[in-house]
Amino acid sequence: MVAECMGTSLKTLNTLGINAHCQQLIEITDTDQLGLALADLREKQQSFLVLGSGSNLVFSKDMLGTVLHIATKGIEVIEQDSEQVVLSIAAGEIWDELVSYCIKNNYFGLENLSGIPGTVGAAPVQNIGAYGVELEQFLISVQAIEVSTGKLLSFSHDDCEFAYRDSLFKRVGANRYVITDVRLKLFKDASSRRDLQYKGLADEFAKQDLVNPNASTVRRVIKEIRGAKLPDPAVLANAGSFFKNPVVSEQMYLQLLEQYPDIASFPQRDGQVKLAASWMIENAGWKGFRENDAGVFEKHALILVNHGCATGSNIISLAKQIQDSVSDRFAVSLEIEPTVI
Ligand SMILES: Cc1cc2nc3c(=O)[nH]c(=O)nc-3n(C[C@H](O)[C@H](O)[C@H](O)COP(=O)(O)OP(=O)(O)OC[C@H]3O[C@@H](n4cnc5c(N)ncnc54)[C@H](O)[C@@H]3O)c2cc1C
C-alpha cells in the first residue's frame, strides 16, 4: 500500500517518536512486492530507507525519499531432527513474538533475547544481544535482496561478519541489501544452549529462589528485569541503549581503574575490557538531565528519551554533549548505537 501524500509523518513508526517526514511510505507485505518496489526506486534513482519497527534509529532530519516499511510475515520449519530445528522467518515478523512462539513450540535458545523490540529482519543488522546471548549464536543464514541488481542472495553466518552490536549490514551492507528472511537453528533440549550465568540474571534467579528455571520462567524473569529498568517506548519515547559500551585495552582500563576504583567493566576473552557506558555517563552527571524535551532517562543513563516534542537534532545535540563530556573526563569515545538518518 502506498501512502497518498508527500510528507508522510514517521512519528508513530519510530520508538523515539521523532516527527520526521518522508516523501513516500510503502508497506511491504511480500518479497515479490519488495523486489518490484526496489526495481522502481532503482529506475527512478530515488533514495530510500528500510524500516522495521523504528526502535534502533534516529531521524535527525526529514527523509527525502521513500520509506519501505517491512511487514512481511511467516515462520517456516526448514529442517529438523530429534535435537535441532531450523526455522526460516520473514523479516517483518516481530522479534519478541518469535521468541514467544519458539518457547511455546519447545524450540530453545532465544529466551535471553526476550523483550527486545523490533523486527526479525533488523535483528542481524546489529546482531541483537542481551543477558550474555547474541543472535549470531543461532543464526545459520540471512536471505537478502541486493539493491543494485535485484538478486536474492544468501549470506552464511560468516558472510555476515558479526561483531558486538554490529554486522556487515550495519556497515558496508547498509542500503546495499534488504533482508527478506532469517534462518535460525534452535534446540529441542532446553538445556543444550542455556546461558543463565549472566550477572544480573543469576542474581534475580537467586532472589526468586529459582534453581534451573525453564525457558518460560527465564523469559518471565528477563521481561521483569527489563520492565523495571528500561522505559516502555509507548510511555516514554526512546531507542533503547543510545551508546555502545566502549572496549578499551587492558592498559587503558588499569589507568582508569587507578583514578576510578569503582568503574563498571566486563573483561573480554581477547584481554581487552568493555566499560559500562552507563556508568561513565552517570558519573559525568547526565542521569536525569533534560534540555527542553530531549533528556537522559532518570533510571538508566544509557537511554536518551523524548519527553514529547524533541526533534532528531535535539536528541543528536544532547548525545554530542554527552560524548564530549565523557571524552573530557575519561578520555574514552562513546559511539552512538542506533542508525542516525
Ligand atoms: C526499549 C528498547 C530496548 C532495546 N533493547 C535492546 C537490547 O536489549 N539488545 C539489542 O541488541 N537491542 C535493543 N534495542 C534496539 C532494537 O530493539 C534492536 O536493534 C532491533 O533489532 C531493531 O529492530 P527494528 O525493526 O526496530 O529496526 P529499525 O530501527 O527499523 O532499523 C534499524 C536499522 O536496521 C535497518 N533495517 C531494518 N530492517 C531491515 C531489513 N529487513 N533489511 C536491511 N536492513 C534493515 C534499518 O534501515 C536501520 O538502519 C532496544 C530498543 C528499545 C527501544
Ligand as a Chemical Component Dictionary entry (heavy atoms), coordinates in Angstrom:
data_LIG
# 
_chem_comp.id                   LIG 
_chem_comp.type                 NON-POLYMER 
_chem_comp.pdbx_formal_charge   0 
_chem_comp.three_letter_code    LIG 
# 
loop_
_chem_comp_atom.comp_id 
_chem_comp_atom.atom_id 
_chem_comp_atom.alt_atom_id 
_chem_comp_atom.type_symbol 
_chem_comp_atom.charge 
_chem_comp_atom.model_Cartn_x 
_chem_comp_atom.model_Cartn_y 
_chem_comp_atom.model_Cartn_z 
_chem_comp_atom.pdbx_ordinal 
LIG C1  C1  C 0 13.326 -0.121 24.854 1  
LIG C2  C2  C 0 14.347 -0.713 23.910 2  
LIG C3  C3  C 0 15.151 -1.756 24.339 3  
LIG C4  C4  C 0 16.099 -2.331 23.468 4  
LIG N1  N1  N 0 16.864 -3.354 23.935 5  
LIG C5  C5  C 0 17.799 -3.906 23.132 6  
LIG C6  C6  C 0 18.621 -4.991 23.604 7  
LIG O1  O1  O 0 18.478 -5.457 24.730 8  
LIG N2  N2  N 0 19.538 -5.501 22.752 9  
LIG C7  C7  C 0 19.707 -5.032 21.484 10 
LIG O2  O2  O 0 20.568 -5.549 20.762 11 
LIG N3  N3  N 0 18.938 -4.020 21.004 12 
LIG C8  C8  C 0 17.996 -3.458 21.788 13 
LIG N4  N4  N 0 17.228 -2.416 21.326 14 
LIG C9  C9  C 0 17.434 -1.921 19.953 15 
LIG C10 C10 C 0 16.449 -2.506 18.918 16 
LIG O3  O3  O 0 15.348 -3.069 19.541 17 
LIG C11 C11 C 0 17.103 -3.559 18.023 18 
LIG O4  O4  O 0 18.245 -3.046 17.397 19 
LIG C12 C12 C 0 16.149 -4.069 16.927 20 
LIG O5  O5  O 0 16.741 -5.158 16.246 21 
LIG C13 C13 C 0 15.753 -3.000 15.911 22 
LIG O6  O6  O 0 14.707 -3.519 15.118 23 
LIG P1  P1  P 0 13.760 -2.564 14.286 24 
LIG O7  O7  O 0 12.871 -3.423 13.456 25 
LIG O8  O8  O 0 13.094 -1.601 15.180 26 
LIG O9  O9  O 0 14.832 -1.823 13.359 27 
LIG P2  P2  P 0 14.758 -0.339 12.796 28 
LIG O10 O10 O 0 15.001 0.614  13.915 29 
LIG O11 O11 O 0 13.532 -0.158 11.992 30 
LIG O12 O12 O 0 16.034 -0.333 11.845 31 
LIG C14 C14 C 0 17.332 -0.380 12.414 32 
LIG C15 C15 C 0 18.356 -0.453 11.248 33 
LIG O13 O13 O 0 18.210 -1.687 10.563 34 
LIG C16 C16 C 0 17.897 -1.459 9.174  35 
LIG N5  N5  N 0 16.930 -2.489 8.786  36 
LIG C17 C17 C 0 15.724 -2.745 9.364  37 
LIG N6  N6  N 0 15.131 -3.777 8.753  38 
LIG C18 C18 C 0 15.971 -4.195 7.750  39 
LIG C19 C19 C 0 15.901 -5.199 6.749  40 
LIG N7  N7  N 0 14.856 -6.008 6.636  41 
LIG N8  N8  N 0 16.958 -5.302 5.901  42 
LIG C20 C20 C 0 18.038 -4.486 5.980  43 
LIG N9  N9  N 0 18.141 -3.504 6.917  44 
LIG C21 C21 C 0 17.117 -3.354 7.781  45 
LIG C22 C22 C 0 17.321 -0.056 9.124  46 
LIG O14 O14 O 0 17.480 0.530  7.839  47 
LIG C23 C23 C 0 18.130 0.639  10.201 48 
LIG O15 O15 O 0 19.386 1.009  9.691  49 
LIG C24 C24 C 0 16.249 -1.828 22.165 50 
LIG C25 C25 C 0 15.431 -0.776 21.721 51 
LIG C26 C26 C 0 14.485 -0.229 22.575 52 
LIG C27 C27 C 0 13.603 0.889  22.101 53 
# 
loop_
_chem_comp_bond.comp_id 
_chem_comp_bond.atom_id_1 
_chem_comp_bond.atom_id_2 
_chem_comp_bond.value_order 
_chem_comp_bond.pdbx_ordinal 
LIG C1  C2  SING 1  
LIG C2  C3  SING 2  
LIG C2  C26 DOUB 3  
LIG C3  C4  DOUB 4  
LIG C4  N1  SING 5  
LIG C4  C24 SING 6  
LIG N1  C5  DOUB 7  
LIG C5  C6  SING 8  
LIG C5  C8  SING 9  
LIG C6  O1  DOUB 10 
LIG C6  N2  SING 11 
LIG N2  C7  SING 12 
LIG C7  O2  DOUB 13 
LIG C7  N3  SING 14 
LIG N3  C8  DOUB 15 
LIG C8  N4  SING 16 
LIG N4  C9  SING 17 
LIG N4  C24 SING 18 
LIG C9  C10 SING 19 
LIG C10 O3  SING 20 
LIG C10 C11 SING 21 
LIG C11 O4  SING 22 
LIG C11 C12 SING 23 
LIG C12 O5  SING 24 
LIG C12 C13 SING 25 
LIG C13 O6  SING 26 
LIG O6  P1  SING 27 
LIG P1  O7  DOUB 28 
LIG P1  O8  SING 29 
LIG P1  O9  SING 30 
LIG O9  P2  SING 31 
LIG P2  O10 DOUB 32 
LIG P2  O11 SING 33 
LIG P2  O12 SING 34 
LIG O12 C14 SING 35 
LIG C14 C15 SING 36 
LIG C15 O13 SING 37 
LIG C15 C23 SING 38 
LIG O13 C16 SING 39 
LIG C16 N5  SING 40 
LIG C16 C22 SING 41 
LIG N5  C17 SING 42 
LIG N5  C21 SING 43 
LIG C17 N6  DOUB 44 
LIG N6  C18 SING 45 
LIG C18 C19 SING 46 
LIG C18 C21 DOUB 47 
LIG C19 N7  SING 48 
LIG C19 N8  DOUB 49 
LIG N8  C20 SING 50 
LIG C20 N9  DOUB 51 
LIG N9  C21 SING 52 
LIG C22 O14 SING 53 
LIG C22 C23 SING 54 
LIG C23 O15 SING 55 
LIG C24 C25 DOUB 56 
LIG C25 C26 SING 57 
LIG C26 C27 SING 58 
# 
